[in-house]
Amino acid sequence: MKEIVDTTKLKGNTHYLGNPHVKKDGVQEDWDQDKVAEYSKCMSDPAYFVRQHAKIINLNKGLVPFELYPYQETMFKHFNENRFSVVLACRQSGKSISSVAFLLWYAMFNPDKTIAILANRGATAREMLSRVTLMLENLPFYLQPGAKTLNKGMVEFSNNSRIMAESTSSSSIRGYSVNLLFLDEFAFVERGTEFYTSTYPVISSGTETKVIITSTANGIGNQFHKIWEGAVQGVNEFKPFRVDWWDVPGRDEAWKEETIANTSELQFDQEFGNTFFGTGQTLISPQALLGLKAERPLSYHEGGDVAIYEHPKKDSQYIMFVDVAKGRGQDYSTFNVVDISSRPFKQVAVYRNNLISPILYPNVIYKYAKLYNLAYVVIENNDAGQLTCHGLHYELEYENIHMESSVKANGIGIEMTRRVKRIGCSGFKDLIEEGKLHIVDEQTIMEMSTFEVKGQSYEATDGNHDDLVMNYVMMGFFVTTPFFEEMTDLSVRKLMFQQRMKEIEDDVPPFGIYDADENAHITYEEKLDPYSLLDFVDEDGHYLKYH
């Protein structure tokens, strides 16, 4: 195609507020066949538009054409074809600048659209908008849509599309009708869950609105991690796109070794490895958390409050662990039904509601406890829990309920004391990390990811909840009690000890023991059976004596 010369750039009255590089609103162009053909190519393919016409600032070379990496071209297609996109990318991969280029293309060739760039700081969002302006200034005049507004906070075009930049606060875009929401480095946004909850209704009202979320990893449990894991596991509407360090040209094994030598293996994994390993403050280890995979429920009931993951089996034994809230829209009343006949134990049903009264809650518990083979019900009886315990046992006359005492007024259920919580946390941690408990509910996994050290105990991080986790803290305590052993003929302590002994044994190389008698060579296993020591283990798993 022959070179196109924009003579309109020479006319001062075509410029926006004297900026010789930006066309103002209302300027008429003389179109020829070449211009129409080029405009058509750009409109149909964002990668072609950026590759042919966009320019960026290179640290070494200054203003240069935007040469797209292969992954960036694929990412443009991903953005264009999916309504909800989430991108996990390593540091310095070019994800932000390429996303900005896509936003410019989207605004130019889609009229009447409002695009919001939100970053963890307002200055960062405005800096990204300045990149939009730079690209706009270096486009051919005939491609430019004409500017109605051009400042540090907003660019508005003649086609009534606009791009605005704001910080990620709960009120940043309240009142706007946003067609495309772009959230950059979302894992680093403070109070990200609160922001996302307040912002999502702005874009969920439309049927064609888009959301693009990009970030590097920043530990587990934050809102970005929740969205990414949900996308990977297919339990939300987001479509994942991953950019690894080797996707960036020039990065090879030699580059990796040099970077690790100048920093550390841990820092490389965090900055370039796309790993979500955090600070290690969660009760459950990051490795164990990342190994959990959510499943889609078979069905929902009670208006979506009950998720069924496995229907009752005739010969299975179930325990329901119940947490009770006040029903005032804050903490949640929850229960988890666990199949203790399976190995590992398996989560089969979940309830979660923060509006149900503790007086009405027993009816829901009763319904699903009966459904799951008259499940044994263990309720936390603190505060409002006593109302639920009383209603279930005395009013509904449900007999298969845990009672610590038949004499005390608060003898039904378990009182969550510091001691109970400490033992329960330890037991829950062991069950998960030793593979003895299978969790499949997305919300439960998310709560586990935000259940962190706080003082001498564990609690949900700010803006999150731990009511489903507390069901399993109660389970972690209950399985250590004689009640559980009597129910199941199973000692979890011994089970844990047996597995650990087996792991230790597997790591010991076989060797012989010389004996002067007729058994001149016998194996270690024949000489000493470690599992015969189980009868000599106390309740904490310690040896009492040797054979």
Disulfide bonds with the S-S distance in Angstrom:
none
